[in-house]
Structures are given as C-alpha cells and as structure tokens.
C-alpha cells in the first residue's frame, strides 16, 4: 500500500479531485494510527519494525494532498516530524517550502534554524533547501544582515547555486538520482526547479541575491 500511495501521489497529487476523493480519506484513517502513537508517547523511528513502511505511506499522503489540501498536508507533515525526530523522509524541506509559499516567514526561520542546529549537533551536512529557505525568509523579514550571513554558508555548501538561480535560461541538468551529490550542479538545479518561483515572487529578492553572490 505505501508504494501504491507514493505512485499515485507522484502521478495525481497535483489534481484537487484526486486529493479529495482518495488522499483525504486515507489521511484521516492514517491519522487514527498517529493518534494512538501520540497518546502512548511513542515515536516512529525508521529502523523499528515496519515504521519505514508507515513513514513512506505518510510521505505519499503529504505529497498527494500538497496541492488540493495544502493545510492538511502541512499538518500531517508536522505530525510526522514530531514522531520521526531524525526526519528520515526529509519532510522539513517540504514543510519549509509550504511555510514560504504561505508567507509564514517567521515560522520558516524557526524551522530552518532548528534543523540546522540538530544537524550540526549530529555532525550532519546541512540541506541546501533548508539553507536557502532560511535566506529567503530572512530577506522577506528585512533582516538583511542575517540573510547575508546565512548566504555565506550557502556559497560554501554549493558554489553553483546562486548563479544558476539567477540565470534566466541556464543549461538544464539531467538528474539521474532523486538526491544529487551535495555541492553539485545537479543539487543546485533541483533547488532552482523547486523554488525559483518563490524568489521571483519576492519583490527584489533576485536583485538582492545578484548583489551578494
């Protein structure tokens, strides 16, 4: 069932009718399982039992509802994040994307900083989407100095990103894997594909980025 949900989410997740007819009823039933885990004070650790299957199922539902039922999608993603502290599915990037699209920039900064602090403590590489999400949110909040400082870390993480994000018609990158190598042009292209529209819709953001590349 998880594989079916992920496949349907990828195929039909952007269609509102599919969200209402298929994903929402499943999400409600899935929520009952989460209720029991939360009431028992438990966690959904990826490596325990069949939790990986449950988490994949949850991811499929989050993706499937992201267009037609964005609020419900975000609420489910946030519940899964609380139960899966290691964020095995990379849901924080998706939630950060949703917060930015809804203009909830203060919350976006808090989420990004929490993830970066956790990864630093665990000696993990920061995710490019989290780093740039923080920069964009800080820019929108007119915290220019903080945004510039955050951008320094972005340049260290991926030297291709800023130029690729600014380019109007860059040479496309063929992605043969879902998770390109950190620091690669493929990673930068993936971010550009997902989030350039948000930079364009943020007044003066690309011009500001060009001055600080």
N, C-alpha and C positions, 0 to 999 in steps of 0.2 A: 504493500500500500504506500509506503513512503516514496518509493521510486515512481509510482503512478502519479502521486500528488506533485512531485517535483517536475515530472514530464509535462503534466497538464498546466502547471504554473508557468513553465517556460513557453508553452505553446499558446495559452489562452489568458494568461494572467493580466494582460492589459485590457481585456474586454470586460466592461462593467457587468454584463449579463452573466458571464461565467462566474464572477465573484459572488453575485447574489445567489445564483442557482446551485453552485457547487461548493465553493470555498467557505462561505459564511456558515452554512450548516455544519460542515466538518470542523470548522474552527470552534464552534460552540461545544461540540462533543469533545474536542481536544482540550478545551478549557476545563471541562469537568475533571480530566486526569490531572491537570495542573493544580486545580483546587485541592485535590487530595494530597498532592506532594507539598503544597504550601502549608496546608493545615497541619501536616505532620512535621513541618520544619525541615523538610528534606532538600536535597539538591539533585540536579540532573548531571552528574559527572559523565563525561563522554565515555570513559573506559568502563563504567559499571554496567553489567548486564546488557540489556537491549536499549540502553539510553541513546546510543548513537542513532538507532532507527527512529526513536521518538523525536530526537532533535532534528533529524533530516525532515521528518514529517512536518514539524513546526516551521522549519525554514520554507518548505513548499507552500504552506498556508500563508506565511508572511508575504512571500513573493506574489502569490496568487491574488491577494487582496490589496496589494500595494497601490493599484490604480483606482479600482472601483470603491474600495473601503479603506482608504489610507489611514484613518484614525484607528480603526480596528486592527489594521496591520501593525501600526506602530505600538499599540498597547500589547499585542501578543509578543512582538519582538522584545519589548522591555521586560515582560514577564519571563521570557526565556533567558534573557541576560542575567536576571537575578538568580535564576535557578542553575545556570551554567556559568559560573564565575570566570571560567577560563575563556569564555567566548569562543568555543570550538568552531562555530559556524561563521565567525566574522560579522555578527549581527550589528555590532556597534557602528560600523561604517554605514550600514543601511539605515539605522536609526538616525545617525548624524545627517545623512542625506535628507531624510524626511523632515527633520527639525529645520534644516536650512531652507528647504522648499516652503515651509510654513512660516518662515521669518522668525523662528524662535531662537534667536542668536545667542542669548544668554545661556539657555539650556544647552545649546550646541557646544559652547566653550567649556561648560562644566563637564559634559560627557567626554569631550576630547581630552581634557586635562586628566580626567580620571583614568582613561585608557592609557595615556602616555605615562602616567605615574606608575601604573600597575606593570606595564611592560619594562620600564626602567628598573623597577624593583626585581623583576624576574629575569633581567638581562636579555630581554627580547628586542628585536628590531621593531621600531615604530612603523605603523602602516601609513603609506603615503596619503591615502584618503582621509585619515584622521588628522594628519599634519596639515594638509591643505584645507580641510574643513575648519580647523581652528583658525587658520589665517583669514579665511573668508569671513567667518563670524566676527572676528576681532575688527576687521576692516569695516564691516557693516555697523558695528557698535562705535565706530570712530575712535577706537583705541589704536591709533596709528603706530605708536612706539612699540606696543606689544605685538602688533601684527608684523612689523619689520623684524623684530627679534625672532618670532616664530618662523618667518620666511627664511632666515639664515639656516635653520635646521632643515628646511625643505631642500634648499640648494645642496646641502651636504648629503641628503638622502637620495636625491635624484637630479643629476645635472641636466637632464633633457627636458624636464617638465615645464619650466617657465616658458622657454622659447616655443615649445610645442603647443602650449596652451594659448600663447599669443598669436601664433601663426593662423592666417585665415584659411589657407588651403595647403596644409602640410602633406607630405607623402605618407599615406596610410601605413600602418604596421600590421602585418598579419599575425594574429595571436593563435598559436597552436596549443596553448595551455590556458586554463582558467586563471591561474595565478602566475603571471610573468615574473621573471627574476627581479628581485629588488634592485633598484638603481638603473634598470634597463629602459630603453626607449619603449619597449612593449608595455612596461608598467606605466610610463608617462602617458602613452596613447590610451590605455584603458581608462585612466583618470579623466583625460580630456573628453573621451567619448561620453562618459557618465555625467560629468559635472560642468563642462564649459558653458552650458546654457545658463547655469546659475551665476557664473561670473559675468556673462553678458547682461543678465537682467539686473545685476547690482550696479547702480549708477557709478561710473568712473572706476570700477574695480580693475578692469583690464588696463586702463591707462595708468593707474597706480602701480599695478604689477610691472608694467613696462619700465617705469622709473626706478624700480628696485630689483630688477633682475640681475 
